[in-house]
């Protein structure tokens, strides 16, 4: 039976180029490793505490927007903690690339750099990636520079057919959300270290010491 690797992609950084930082996170999952039990456990926790089983999206969760508008901050803290626990149980790995906007003249330069960085990371772990027969990239094509960077790196390095797919199942859906979560944790580290964390991060993660001991340490245990 062919071994299949799925790569789930998420980015942090607005299309208008106003965000100070741009982050790109890739989550890797061997399709042979089922996550069904972890998903079931996570959703059961939500049900037991009468919290909505909605798609996890960190920005509106932390700011109380969109689907989280009618939840108070304590409920949202619980939902973030539940999702963090869910991530900890998953058979995944990830990598995040961090860029400062001011270092790039235009989006094309950023796209080139992202492509090189993805290629370098894959070459560094080439044995892992070449152990799979098929690779499928899950990205919603939200930003063209990310799509182009993926096109120029993944297929080229692996020298095999790479299929890009949109979310097609609940499993894929959850792992897309995991990429969002990990991107948020890595962005939080950048903001804490630059002393740009602000009150929202402090409310959800505590000070930088608490953040590193708990949230960051748990996330980084999954880093490739």
N, C-alpha and C positions, 0 to 999 in steps of 0.2 A: 504493500500500500504506500502510495506517494506521501512524503512528508510535506506538510504545507505550513509556511510561516505567514502570519498576518501582521501587518504593520499599520498601526493606527496613529494618525497625525493630528496635532492641534497646535495652534499658534496663539501667542499673546502679543498684540500690537495692532493698532488701528490702521485701516487702509489709507487714511489721509496723511499718515506719516507724522502725526503730532505726538505720539507716545515716545517717551524718552528711551524706552527699551523695547527690543523685539526678541521674543523667545520662540523657539521651535522645539516641540517635543515629539519623539517617536517612541511608541510603545510596541514591544515585540511579544507575540504570543504564538506558541506552537499549538496548532489546532488539535493535536492529539491529546493535549492536556485540557480536560473539560473544566469549565468554570461554573457549571450549572448549580452545583451544591452551594458555592459561595454566593451566587446570585439569589438563590432561594432563601438562604440565611439572611442576607441583607434585606430582602423584601419582607421577610417575616418580622424582622425587627421594626421596620416602619409600621407594619400593620398592628403589632402589639402596642405601640405607643401612639397609635392613631395619627400618624404622620402620612402625608400624601406620597404615593409611589409615582413620583414625577421624574423626568429626566434630570440628572444632576448637572447643574451648570453653576460653576463657582461664583462668577461675578454677580448675577442676580441674587444668589443665595446670600452672599455676604452683605449685599446692599439692600436686600428686601424688595427687589423689583420683580416684575413679570409674575411667573408662577408662584413666587415666594412672597408676594405682596401682602397676603393675609396671614402670614405666620410671624409670630413675635421672635425676637432675637434669641431667646432661649430655645425655642423649637428649631430655629435654623442652626444653632450651635450643635444641637443633638444630631441633626441630619448630616452636618459636616463630619462629626465624630463617627457616625455610623458608616459613612462612605469611606472614611479613612481606614476603619477596621476592615471593611470589605476589600479595599486595595491590598492591605497587608496579607490577606489570605490567597491572593491570586498568583498563579504560576506565570508571571510576566517578568519582563525586564524593560528598561527604558534608557533613553539618553536625551538630554536637553542641551540645546545650543543657545547661548545668550549673546545678544548684540546690542551695542549702544548706537542709537540712530545717528548721532552726530559724527560717527566715524565713516559714514557712507554718503557719497555725493548724491546718489539717486537709488531708486529701487533696483535697478539693473545690477548695480555693484553689490547690493545686499544679496540678491538672488545668486550671483556668481559665488559669493563667499559661502552661502548656505550649501550650495551644491558641492563645493570643495570639502566642506566640513563633514557632510553626510558621507561622501566617498571615503574620506580619511578614516572615519569611524568604522565603516564597514570593512575596509582593508585591514584595520587593526584587529578586528574580530572575524576575519575572513573564514576561518574554520567553522565557526558557528553558522554563518549565513550560507556557506556552501553545503552544509549538511541537509539543507532542504531542497526538495525537488521543485516546489512551486512557491512563489512569493506573491502575496496580494496586498496591495496598498489601499487602505481605507482612508479617504480624505474627501471632504465635501466640496473641494475646489473653491473654497471661500476666498482665497487670495492667489492671484495668478503667479506671483513670484515664488510661492511655495510649490505650486504645481510644477513650474518649470524646474525648480531646484531638484524636486523628486525625479522628474523625467531625466535629468542630466546625470543623476548619481546612481540611483538604485539599480536600474536595468543595466547601466554601463558597467558597474563594478561586478555585478553578479553574473553577467553574460548569460542571462536566461530570460525567458518571457516573464514580464511583470505585468500583472493585471491590476488595473485600478478599479475599485468598486465602491459604490456608495453603501451606506448601511442597509443591510438586507434582513437582519434577524435581531432578536433581543440580545443575544450574546454580543454581536458586533456593536449594537447600540450601547451596551454597558461599557465596552472597552474604549469606545470613542470618548465616553464620559471620564474614564480613567485618565486618558491623555489630557483632558481638560484639567482634571484635579492636579496631576503632577506638574503641569505647566504653571498652575497657580502657586504651588508650593515653591517651585524654583524662582518664580518672579518675586514671591514674598522674601526669599533669602536676599535677592538683589536689593530690594527696597530696604530691608532691615540694615544691611551692611552699609548702605548709602545714607542711612538715617532718614529715609523717606517713607517709612512704614505707615505713619498716620494712625488715627484712632480705630479705623475698621480692623486692621490687622491686629492691633493690640487687644481688641475685644474678642476676637476669635482665636488668636494664637498665643496671647500673652506677650511678654517682652522677648527680646532676641534670645535670651538664654533658654527660656521655656520652649520657644519655637524650635530651636536647634536640637534640644534634648528629646523632644517628642515628635513633632510633625516632620521636621526635616530628616531626623535619624530614621524614622519609619519609612519615609519615601526613598531615601538614598539606599536602603537595604535592597531595593529593586534595581538599582542602577547597573547597567551592563558593565 
